[in-house]
Structures are given as structure tokens and as C-alpha cells.
Amino acid sequence: MGKKTGLAIGTETAIKTKPWLTAVQRELGPALESNNNEFDEKVRQELDDNPALEKVEDNDNDINTKDEDGRDFTDDIRPNSDDDDDAAYRSRQRNARNDSPDDDDDSPRHEVVAEKSLADDLMEQMGEQRLTDRQRVIAQYVIGSLTDDGYLKTSSMDIADDITFNSGLDIEVDDDEVEAVTQMLRRLDPPGIGARDLRDCLLLQLRRLPRLPAVGFAAYILENMCDGQCSLLAKPDRVSRIAKITGRSAADVEQAMGIITKLNPKPGNAYGGSASEARQQQISPDFIVEVDDHDKVTITLTNSIPELQVSESYQSSADYFKGHKPRSAQEADEAKLVKQQSMRAMTFIEVVKRRQHTLFNVMRSIASRQHSYILSGDYADLRPMTLKDVAADTGLDMSVVSRACNNKYASMPWGIKSLKSFFSEGIKTSDGGTVSAREVQSALQQIVDGEDKGAPMSDEELSRQLKERGYSIARRTVSKYRELLKIPSAIMRRKA
């Protein structure tokens, strides 16, 4: 069974050294952020590139389906709930190579339609730049900090601190480095991406236009007469006020305003809804969640990752060079290469094992806390849950939980959901209870869907309607939720 140990090459002490652990931590972050399709490809690439790494032919003692103590990832747990619910969870990890691809031809695990995200597109564009390894890490964090609308509200200093103190990558980054990468981002498509506020967004787009007099005047208006939210542009007398202040004719102002109004105030929104249907692609969910007739929930982490080990030839060479000094320069070079490639193989094996273990535990925590929602698919059953909650369950850092959920999907009995969609802030109700923000958003959508389109409700009126349903939500919160749901303002919803 010596072949099966994978790490048994006489380097037990070596793999515990700080450089090795640092290498594992450095590679684990990107590995967690990759979905299963992406990581499957990474494994295939690593097998091609590193001759010291190879697949194990039989599947006993599979490192990808066992924890550190060699136990299967199988556990019976109850929902993390105050309810007296007798349904138990059975969680397990199943490696996809052990399942025939023809077993479940109708299962959504094989083909799921998903949209290409803004983050995916931006990282592809960043990949065309000449980035250093440090800049590539920073780019991932900067892009991950964008709002759904494509704005960057997080400061460069906060992003630098997040990378330095929370990433686990053992690198120190300053705000100047983050700002340099941010400026690269702001030159990408769609125009206006990475803006700090609305005025900044519109100016970024104007700078992409031909340098015509009307364009220059539009930029002058934004730079010298508008605040960050361009409140002047919403005033009914904006044309006369701008003409009076600038001494330009009303026709000139109208022409400049015409250019401004054609700009996109929310560049990130192009990646949601029907506008992005042309960019759809086939993906496989990272988890399969199944419910039997007794409400028992089975969680499966899907992948086609084979069991990996350091090749026997490299084990033999490592053992030889451990006990013999090189007799020539050529042999010394060979010994160095064997050590490097063996260490790289061991590092990758550990990264695979930690990734699988982390993803499984995060999903198990989510399923435990969201028991009722998994059974029903009803937003009313979605419990308030934050990254901090899952971090407490798993013992992981919140940034690790966030990476583990990024760009991951679970196939539920009632549809495909992103792991991020299971998270929701808690909102106090009038009876003192707590509901998820998504439940409130669902109620808001229902109210808007049923309103009189000839006289749509203002945000203040929507707030009152929600309070009547037991949700004490301020007008500002209603506005935020309305924007998240992409519900236009009352004026835009009005139909003659």
C-alpha cells in the first residue's frame, strides 16, 4: 500500500515547514474561488505540467473523499434551527468519477444554463494585461469589491488591508498598488466600470467618446457643476440654470444634456437579465442537493478530480538523493529538480484536499441553517444568515467562506441557486421576530407586481405597505431593495 500514501516520500518533516505551508495557503485562495469545472481543468493542467504528479489508478483511500483522519465525508446532522424538526441531514461527498455519466441523464448536474458574470469578463480582460502575480491577486480583490452596478465603493486602503490581513496569502499590499490596479480596471469594458460615484462613472464614459465640442461641454458640466450623484441633472430647470451660469445658449446645454442622458449610469447591469442572454454558457453545479420522501437531505460535492499522488519514480529518486550526496554537477541539478517538482506535487495534493474539505463543510453549514428553504424553495423560509454565521460553524475565516461561495452553484430539487443567494441579513418584524432581507424583497416585488400601473406607488407608499405586512422597513431601505431587484422608480413604472 506504499503507493497509496501520496505523501510518503520521506519528507514528513519538510512538508510541515513554513515555506510549504505558505505555498499551500497562496494556492488555496484561487483554488477555493474556482468552481468545479475550472478546478477540474486546473488539475488536468497540473498533471500535464508536473511529471512528479500522477493519478492513482484504484480508488481506495481517496484523498479527495476523506478528511485528515481518513474518514469519509459523511455525517448525520440536524438543521441548525430552533424548530422541533425531526428531519435529519445526511451529508456526503461523492467524486463524480465514481458515478457513470449516464446514470442520471435528466439530472441538472450535467447542464445548467448560467450567465457569464461581470467578474468573469473583467478577469478575462485583466488576463490580457501584463500583470505580475501580486497584481493578479489584487485584481481579484478589486473586482470582487465591485457592486452589482459596477461601482467600486471600497477604498484602496480597505482593499489593501483585506489582502494583507485576511487573505491568508502571506503578502503585504499597500494602497498605492491597489490604486494602480484600479486604474487598469477603469480602462476596461464596459465603459464606466470601477467608478467611485455617478459623476465619475459618466465622466469615464465621456472620455471614451470623440473629442467634439459638445462632449467637452458635457464633461465641463459634470466636472464643475455636479456633485457625486449629479443631483443638478434631475432638477426640472437644469437647462436654464446651466445656461445662466455658463453663459452658453439653451441649445448648447440641450445638446450636452442629450449626450449625458445617453450614457449608462449602471454599467454592471448589462450582465443581468435579457441583455446578457447572448453570453450564456453551460456549467455544472458544484453541489447536488437532494431531498427524499422523509425530508432527508443529501449534499453531494460534485467533481471529476482523480486521486493524486507523487509518482513512484520521483519517490524513489527523492529517497535516493536524501541518502546520497550528488557526485557531479549534473546529478546536483537533477536532485534539485526532483526536490522542486516533488514539493510542487505535494503542495498541489494538499491544496486539493483542503479545497474539497473546505467547500464541503461550508455547504454543510449552509444546508444545516437553511433547512426549511431547501425543502420549500420559498423565500419566506430563507433564514437570516451571514458569512460570520458560517465562519462560526466551520471555524474558517469569513474571507475563506466568501471565497468558497464565490461563483458556486447548488442544484436544488426546485432549481439552481448560487451559494451567495443563501445569505441574507436579518430584518426585525413588528412582532419582534426576525426574517431574511430576501423575504422582505420578495414581499416588495409582490406589492409592485400588484399595484395600479396607472398610479404606481412611491417608495414611501411601498414602505407603508410593507409595514402593514409586518415588515418595519424605512423608505431608504425600500429604495435600496428596489434597486437590487431592478424595479424602476414610480415615475418610470407609470403606464398611460
VOLUM-585712 format. One record per residue: x negated, y, z of N, C-alpha, C in turn. Coordinates in steps of 0.02 Angstrom, whole numbers, plus 50000, padded with zeros to 5 digits. Atoms other than C-alpha are relative to their C-alpha. Layout:
residues N
XYZXYZXYZ
...
This chain:
residues 496
499604993950000500005000050000499585006450000
500434994149998498475011549995500175004949945
499834995750056499045018049827500575004750016
499394996449989500655024449903499925005950047
500054994849950499975036250033499935006949970
500044993550033499615050349909499465004450028
500494995549970498545059850034499424996250030
500505004049966497475045350093499364999649957
500635000150038495825050250011499425002350045
500544998349954494805052850167499925007350013
500064992749989495195071350183500545002450048
499494998149950496425071550330499825006650034
500214993849967495385085050413500015005849953
500064994650049495115095050256500685003349986
499354997150020496965097050217500325004150055
499724996149945497265104950387499635006650008
500384993949993496045118950359500415006049977
499644993950016496635136850342500045001449925
499944998750072496185138750157500534995649966
499505004450030497255123650114500715002250018
499344997749980498735129750216500195006549966
499874993750034498555146950139500214998749928
499835001750069498605139249965500714997249996
499325002849999500175129450010500525005650009
499544994549988501035145050078500065004549939
500004995750059500535155049925500434997149944
499635003250054501295142349805500724998350020
499335002049978502815138149912500525005349984
499514994750013503645155149890500294999749930
499735000750068503795154349699500354993449988
499685006550008504235135849712500715000250028
499334999449971505715139949825500465004149956
499584995650041506325153649710500204996649935
499835003550062506325141849560500604995450011
499475004949996507905132249525499734993249980
500265006750012507785113549496499754999049929
500235000650069507655114949307499315003049992
500654996650005506225127349322499454996250035
500515003549962505335117249454499834993249969
500145006150037505525101049355499475001349946
500484998250053504595109749214499325001450030
500634998649966503275115849337499644993650018
500315006549983502975097949395499714996849938
500265002950062502795091849216499375003549977
500594996250020501575105849179499404998450043
500555001549954500545101949334499724993049985
500235006750017500465083549285499575000249937
500384999450062499825088549113499325003450012
500604995949992498545101049179499494997050048
500465002449948497795091749328499934992349996
500095007250005497065074349295499994996450067
500015003149934496955071349483500704998550026
499305001049979498855071449496500344995049954
499655004850041499905056849439500654997850034
499385002649975501615048949459499904993150030
499995006749972501925033849569500534996049963
499545003750043502745020149468500604997350038
499415002349963503835011849602500175005250052
499734994449961504865022249722500044998850075
500015000949928504535015149895499645005950032
500344994649963504065028450023499965006449959
499984994150044504585042549906499925006450041
500114993949961503875058849975500525005249986
499514994950017505245068549888500694998550030
499365001549970506655059849980499934998350074
500115001449929505895058150154499695006050035
500294994549962505425070050292499304998250023
500705001049979503745071550379499904993450038
500055006249962504125056150486500194993949959
499845005650043504585045450336500734997950001
499295001749997506465045750372500355003049940
499604997450055507735047750234500345006550021
499624993949987508565064850219500744998250004
499315002049990510185057650286500195001550071
499794998249933511165064050433500755000850002
499294998849989512925064350501500075005950047
499934994049959513355081650563500725002549996
499334997050000514945090750610499955007249977
500004993050020515445107650542499815004550057
500194995049950514675122250635500595004750010
499374996449995516355128550692500284999250070
499655000549937517425131850845500644995949994
499395003750011518855122150766499924992850024
500005007049984519335104750826500104996049936
499955003250065518975097250657499624993450003
500305006649995518645078550650499584998149940
500385001750061517855079150476499265000550014
500725000049991516015074550482499665000949932
500404999150061514675078750357499484994449996
500555004650014513535065950281499575003349947
500444996450046512065074850202499434995449979
500555004050024510795066250094499705003249939
500334997650060509555069949960499934994049953
500065005350049509605059549801499575002549943
500424998150056508225060349673500344997949936
499615001350060509015061449501499724994349959
500285005450042507825048849426500274993250022
499715006249977508665035249531500714999049977
499325000450025510345038949450499984999949925
499965000250073510735034049273500345006249975
499684993950026511125049649170500684998749971
499355001650028512625040349103500514998250053
499545002049947513395036749273500615004450004
499474995149990514435052549277500015004749942
500024995850059514645059349102500425006250008
499554994349992516045070949159499795004550057
500214996149942515095077449309499705006649978
500284993550018514665096049305499265000650014
500724999549985512905091949363499595000449936
500405000350061512365089549182500035006349960
499944993950039513045105149100500455004950037
499614994749969513615121049183499845006549965
500134993750034513825137549094499835005350052
500204994749955512905151549181499705005749959
500254994250035512395168949132499275001350016
500694997949988510615174749111500025006250043
499964994549952510345186149258499555005849980
500434994150009509605203549259499294998550022
500675001649974508165197049366499614995649952
500335004450048507785183249241499735003949940
500194996050058507745195549096499415004650016
500534995449982506655207949188499344996350012
500625003849989505405194549243499704997649934
500255001850066505285188749062499635006049969
500324994050028504895206649009499355001550037
500614998949961503645208349152499454995149980
500485005050021502835192449091499615001949938
500344997650060502385201548931499495005450017
500504995049979501385214349031499374996450023
500635003049975499585211349084499985000950076
499964999549927499945208349267499484995650033
500425004349958498735202149397500464995550042
499605004449957499295188449517500355004150054
499694995849949499605201749650500595003949972
499474996250030500635212249532500604995649983
499445004650016501665197049482500414998750063
499645001049937502115193949665500405006350017
499664993649986502535212449689500605000849954
499454999350048503605212249531500604995950021
499455004249977504635197849601500385003450057
499684996749943504975207649760500375006349978
499684993950024505355223949670500654998449963
499415001950038506565215549550500534997050047
499535002849951507335205949695500345005250043
499714994649959507685222649781500505004349961
499534996050040508735229649637500724998550021
499295000949988510585232349667500324996849938
499655002950057511875224149553500055005149943
499964994950051511975240849461499335001549967
500664998950029510105240549426499605005450034
500354994749964509575253749554499504997050049
500495002049950508055252449668500075004850059
499874995749942508625259449836499484998950056
500505001549949507245251249939499355003749986
500614996150010505695261849965499404995549986
500615003850015503985256349904499664997750065
500315001949936503365256250084500364994050031
499625005749971504775244550141499854993649961
500155005950040504425232649996499294997550016
500695001949983502565232950035499974996550068
499985003249934502935228850218500314993149997
499665006550006504095214750168499524994849972
500485004750029502745206750061499454998450050
500575000949955501375209350189500184995950062
499835003049936502305203650345500494994249997
499475005050002503725192450287499944994849945
500015004650058503205183650127499664993450015
500375006149986502065170850207499454998649949
500505001050053500845173450063499305002050022
500664998249974499415179850172499655005149956
500304994450037499135195550067500265006550029
499814993349977499165213850115500115004449939
499824995850056500035225749995500165007050026
499824993249980500135244750006500525002949953
499444997150039501495256149941499785002649932
500244997750065500405262949801500024994349948
499965005850045500295245449725500724998749979
499295001150016502185243449737500255005449953
499784994650043502455260449658499754999149929
500285001150067501315256049512500414994749962
499595005250032502325240249476500715002749986
499344997050010503945250049498500025004349937
500034995950060503395262149362500004995749937
499975004750056503105247249246500734997849989
499305002350003504865241149286500445005349967
499574994650024505625258149245499925001149924
500104999450072504945256749068500324994249961
499705005850031505865240449035500725001449979
499294999750019507595237248962500414996250051
499654994450032508975241248993499755006750026
500234993449979508525259748999500375002250063
499704997749937508825267149171499894995250057
500105005049948508335251449266499475002450049
500484998049948507435254349431500075007250023
499894993049980508155271849455500155000450075
499884999049929508245278949631500715002650013
499324997449993509905287949604500295001349931
499674999150065511135292749467499625004849956
500374995150040510175308149409499374996949970
500605003450023508575298049398500164995049944
499795005050050509495284449301500145003349932
499834996650062510175296649173499395003149967
500614997050027508505305449153499554994749967
500395005450030507625288849120500264998349931
499715001650065508835285648978499905005749950
500114994350045508675303248906499305000049971
500704999950023506795301148894499874994849946
500065004950054507075286448776500295002749934
499664997250059508065297548655499535004549961
500404995350039507345307948512499985006950032
500104993549967506675324848570500365005549961
499594994950032508095335348500500165005550050
499844994549954508565352448573500574998450048
499435001749957510235345848639499804995150054
500245004849950509355331448726499595003550053
500404996249952508115343348805500435004250047
499544996049958509535354448866500374995550050
499675004749955510425339348939499544998150058
500485001749948508845334749034499905006050047
500074993949958508685352849095500585000450049
499414999849956510455352149165499934995150057
500065005149948510115336049258499445001750050
500584998749957508415341449325500095006150045
499994993649965508865359049380500675001950031
499344998049977510725359549415500394994550035
499635005649972511215342349480499644997050060
500295003749944510965333349644499934992749979
500125006950016510565314849653500604996449971
499395003450024512375309649623500355003949945
499734996150056512675322849488500735002350013
499314998049982514215329549579500255005749957
499794994450043514235345149467500374997449938
499715002650062514665334349316500724997750008
499315002249987516285328749399500485005850010
499564994249987516945346449426500355002249935
499624998250060518305352349306499745006249964
500254993950032517455369149275499264999649985
500725001050008515745361649243499725003749939
500264996850061515585368549066499915007550010
500054992749990515945386649113499475001750051
500504998649948514845385749268499294999249972
500675001150028513355378549174499845005449949
500114994750050513585391049031499825006650033
500124993749965513635405549154499305000250030
500655000249966512075400049249499435000049950
500555000750048511035395649096500005005349946
499954995150054511635409248979500094996849931
499885003550063511995396148845500745000149983
499314999950022513585395148744500374993850025
499605005849980515015383648792499914994249952
500115005350050514705374148630499364996150015
500635003349983512905370648682500094995450060
499885004049940513485364548852500404993849983
499585005750019514835353548775499584994749963
500415004750037513545345748659499544996150047
500435003349951512355342048803500404995250044
499585004349959513775335148908500224993849961
499835005750041514275324048764499454994749999
500575004749998512535316348765499974996550067
500045002849933512565313848953500544994850012
499445004649987514275305548956499944993449961
500105006250037513685292648830499474995550032
500505004049966512315286748948500344995050047
499725005349957512565271349058499815001250073
500164998649930512705275649244499834993750041
500135006349964512555257149294499684995049952
500335004350050511265248649181500014992650017
499995007149980511295232549282500654996549984
499345003050011513145229849247500064996649932
499985003250066512765224549068499904992550006
500125007149990512325207549143500564996550036
499425003349969514045203949213500585000249953
499385000050039515705199349132499884998249928
500005002150070516065197548948499415002849960
500564997050037514625208748895499404995449996
500585004450000513395195048937500154993049975
499815006650022514325180348863499524997349946
500465002250053513105180048716499354997450029
500635002249970511685176748839500094993850044
499885005849958512475161448918499534994249981
500445005750011511415145948937500244994250042
499825005949963511595128249002499524999150058
500425001549942510965124749177500314994150037
499745005349957511165110749303500025002750071
499984997749931511725114349481499454996750041
500535002549958510405112049614500264995350053
499685004449950511625103549733500674997549973
499345002650012513125092249710500344999150068
499625000549937514415093849849500654996349984
499435004250013515715080149851500414999050064
499555001049943517235077649965500414993749987
499605006150010518065060649991500695001050030
499304999649978519855056750042500065001550074
499994998749928519385058550226499655006650017
500334993549991518625075950203499274999450021
500725000749988516875068850221499635003249942
500364996250051515665080050128499304997149991
500665002650016514145073050041499615005349960
500424994950032512755085149993499414996549967
500545003150037511525079949859499565005349968
500494995750033509965089449809499784996449937
500155003450064509755085249625499345002449971
500614998250037508115084849532499754993749965
500315005850034507075073649420499264999950015
500704999749980505455075849516499764993150020
500265006649981504445059749522499595000350063
500465000249944503465054049672499305001149973
500674998150024501705061049657499464997550048
500575002049959500005055449719499365002249966
500664999150029498165058749695499804993549965
500145006150039497585046549561499474995750034
500475004749969496635031049614499285001549981
500694998750021495115035849511499715005950037
500254994249963494995052649597499914998450074
500105002249931495225044449767499334996550007
500635003749997493775032849729499405004849994
500554995250009492685047349667499905004250062
500044995949939493115057849820499664996150056
500315004249948492655043349935499254999249987
500705001050017491025040749841499595006250017
500394993949989490465058949847500005002150073
500004998449928490965060050029499414996650036
500545003849967489645047050073499335000349965
500634999650038488315051149943499865007249978
500214993550025487345066749904499894999749925
500114999950073487305071749719499274999049984
500705001450019485745065249633499765004449943
500204995650055485755078049492500475005949998
499564994150008486485094849443500664998049968
499395002250033487715085949331500474996550049
499595003449950488305074849474500275004950051
499764994849954488435090149586500615003649971
499434996750033489565098549459500614995449999
499445004850001490605082649447500324999650069
499745000449931490775081749637500435006250015
499634993849988491335099849642500684999949965
499385000350039492635097049506500494995150031
499575005049968493315081349591500325002950062
499734997049939493505090749754500535005249985
499524994750018494375105549672500664997249974
499395002750030495595095249571500394995750050
499675003949949495955083449715500375004550050
499684995349954496305098149831500615003349968
499444997050036497415106049700500594995149997
499485005150002498375089649683500334999250068
499725000749933498595087949871500435006050019
499624993949986499165105949883500684999749966
499375000250037500475103349749500484994850029
499585005149969501115087249829500335002750063
499724997149939501335096549993500525005349985
499514994950020502225110949906500664996749980
499405003650021503445098749826500394997550061
499675002849941503805090349992500335005550042
499724994649959504055106750085500585003349965
499444996950037505145113849948500634995850008
499425004349995506305098749949500305000250071
499785000049930506395098550139500355006650017
499714993549985506745117250149500675001049966
499374999250036508085117550014500554995850031
499505004549973508975102650089500275002750067
499794997649935509005109950265500415006449995
499624993850009509615126950203500714998349976
499335001850025511055119050105500404996450053
499645003549946511495107850253500285005050050
499754994949954511635123150364500595003749970
499454996550034512725132150236500634995850001
499425004450002513865117150217500314999150069
499755000849931514005115050405500415006050022
499654994049980514525133050430500615001549957
499464998450046515675133950279500434993849984
499615006250008516615117550306500685001249967
499324998950025518375124350277500005002749928
500044997050067517875134350123499834994749948
500185005350046517065119150043500604995649984
499425004350010518665109250067500545003549958
499444996650032519855122650003499825004249939
500184995350053518895134549889500355006650007
499624993849988519965148549964499575004950038
500414994949967519055164650009500235001350072
499754998949932520165165750163499674995350050
500345004849956519215150750231499245001150003
500724998549999517495158350200499835003650064
500184997149935516735161650371499445005149993
500574995450001515585176450405499354996250012
500645003549994513805170350381499465004349969
500554995950023512155179350361499364995849993
500655003450005510365174550318499734998550070
500245000949932509995176550503500304993750031
499675006049973511265162950546499664993649975
500325006050028510485150250427499284999550024
500695000149974508745155250485499994997150071
499965002749932509285151450664500124992550000
499855007250005509965134350612499384996049980
500555003850031508415129350515499325001450030
500654998149974507025138050610499555003349949
500384996850053506485146650450500045007650006
499964992850004506105164950420500565002049952
499464997850043507525174850341499785000849927
500254999250069506435178750189499944993349965
500045006750029506175160050163500704997549981
499315001950015508055156950173500245003549937
499804996150058508335170850047499714997149936
500325002950059507085163149926500314993249982
499715006650012507835145949948500695000549967
499334999150028509555152749899499985003749933
500044996050060508945163649756500074995749937
499925003450064509565157949585500174992650007
499805007049989510265141649657500764999549997
499295001150008511975134249621500194993350029
499725006249974513055120949702500644998349962
499405002350033514355110649610500494997750054
499485001749951515905110449722500554996049965
499445003550032517445099649692500455004649960
499554995350033518345115449635499635005149957
500364995350043516965124349538499285000850019
500714998749989515175130449528499925006650037
500114993949961514595143149657499265001050012
500694998549981512945151849686499944999750076
500105000449928512205149249858500085006850033
499934993349972512165168049883500735001750015
499294998349992514065168449868500294997350065
499765002649936514235158550030499885004850057
500174995349947513535173150128500475005949999
499544994349996514665186950190499965003050070
500004996549936514665200050327500664998850036
499395000749961515925198850467500375006650006
499574994249994517385211150470500504998950056
499525000649945518415214150627500715001249975
499304999250017520285212050609500375003650056
499624996249950521655221450702500164996050062
499855004249941521965206550817499374997950037
500625001349965520145206150870499604994349972
500365005450032519635191750758499475002549951
500514998350049518265191350627500124996049936
499935003450065518435187450442499415002049956
500564998450044517195187450300500175006049956
499904994350045516955202650189500314997749934
499725002650063517385191650040500754998950005
499285000749991519095187950113500345006849991
499724993350007519405206650125499985002249927
500054998350071518785209049946500534996449959
499485003850035519975195349889500685003350011
499374996649985521415204249976500055006649961
500014993750038520895220749894500174998749927
499875001750070520895212549723500754998449989
499295001750005522655205649754500445006350001
499614993849995523305222849803499965003949935
500094996350063522575231049648500364996549943
499665003750054523235217249536500765001150001
499284999349994524995220049603500255007250002
499794993049995525015239149602500355002349937
499674996850057526035250249487499455003349958
500544997450041524825253649343500155007149976
499844993150019525765269749305499835004850056
500174995849943525345276149479499534996150046
500465004049960523805266749543499825003350066
500144997549932523315268549725499295002750005
500664997249984521885279349785499664995450050
500365004049950520535271949897500305000950069
499684998849935521405279950046500634995850007
499395004049999523035271349999499834992550004
500215006949996522125254849972499784998250070
500215001149931521365256650145500614999050045
499405000849959523105258750220500344993249986
499705006550018523745243450125499624994350034
500405005249967522305233050193500124999950075
499874999649928522635239150370500674996750017
499355003349990524435233350352499944992449999
500135007250002523735216150314499554997650056
500415001849942522675216650471499265001449993
500714998550011521025222550396499885007450011
500134992949984520415238650475499385002349962
500544998250045519355244950331500035007549983
500034992850015518805263050308500015001149925
499964998350071519045271950142499334998949965
500665000750030517165272050110499844992649985
500115007250010517105253150132500424997449943
499575001950057518565251250012499665001949934
500354997850061517595261349883499424995549983
500575004450012516065250349906500234993349974
499755006550022517065234349889500305000549930
499704999150066517995241249738499455000049947
500564999950047516335244649652499684993149992
500285006750004515685227349696500444995449958
499535004050039517255219749619500095002749929
499954996850066517035231249467500725002249985
499334997250008518765238749496499925007549988
500074992850014518865256049415500375004350052
499644995349955519435271449512500735000549979
499284999450014521285275749521500135003649934
499904996350062521115288149378499874995649939
500165004450056520305275249265500494994249994
499525005550003521605262149311500695002249976
499344997550019523065273249265500164998449927
499765001650067524065267449115500645003949986
499414995950017525335278449025500604995449991
